[in-house]
């Protein structure tokens, strides 16, 4: 059952669904967005579904907000700690590794969308230790590959590395791909 929520921007309706089967009506949204998750979806089915739910001329954006590890000595140390626990780690959720050519193929190949726009921008987010650790607790691909005990050891290593800081400056390199529906 959809749940309605008021905000300063109007009324939002929250409902359960998936990229491939949103459960939304045809032509009901102006803009659809997937944040740090498009890589988990079956892109062919998801693109078709987004086209179905968008109004004519509507937009879809896939956005990722990966840490910019190379720009920070602290984050390089943390990354080394992760790989010391799981040397064969294959990062899945990083939007940093996907290319515009790959996204062009995924977003434009079905003929549902046109005019791909790629935007990349660096920024820094300052976080409390608690917030920073909570971001790590949500990293699914590491949890799966490290296992429960290995992931706990990784979190302990990260907590030790950041123990000397009151706040952590986290560099990001946000990347997005936006396309417009060909629906008329």
C-alpha positions, 0 to 999 in steps of 0.5 A: 500500500503506498504511503503518502508523506508531506514535505516542503516540496509537496506530497511524496508517495512511498511504495514498495517496488523494484526497478524492473517492476515499480508497481506504479501506473503508466505515465505517472512520474516526471523523473525517475532516479536510482541512487547507487543501485542501477548496477543491481537491476536488470538494466533492460527490464528497468529501462523499459519500466522507467519508460513506461512510468515516465510522462512523455519527455520525462527523465531517468537518472542513474547516479552514484556517489563513490568515495574519491579514494585517490584524493585522500591519504586517510581513505587510501589507508582505509582501503588498504585495511579492507583489502588486507582482510579480503585480498580478492575483493571485487567491488561491485557498487562503485559507480566510479568504475562504470564507463559512459560507453557502458551506460550508453549501451544500457540506457539507449540500446532499447530505443526508449531513451535519448540524449544521454548527459553525463555529469561528474563533480567532486565534493567533500562531505564532513561526517561525525565518526558515527555517521562515517561508520554507519556509511561503512555498515551499509556497504553490501558488496564488502559484507557479502565478500568478507562474511559476517566475522570478516566484515566486523574485523574491517569495521574495527580496523576502520574505527581504529584508523579514524579514532584520532579524528573528531570529524572525517572529511570524505571526498566524493566524485559524484557521477550521473547519467541522465536520459530523456524518454522518447515517448511522445 
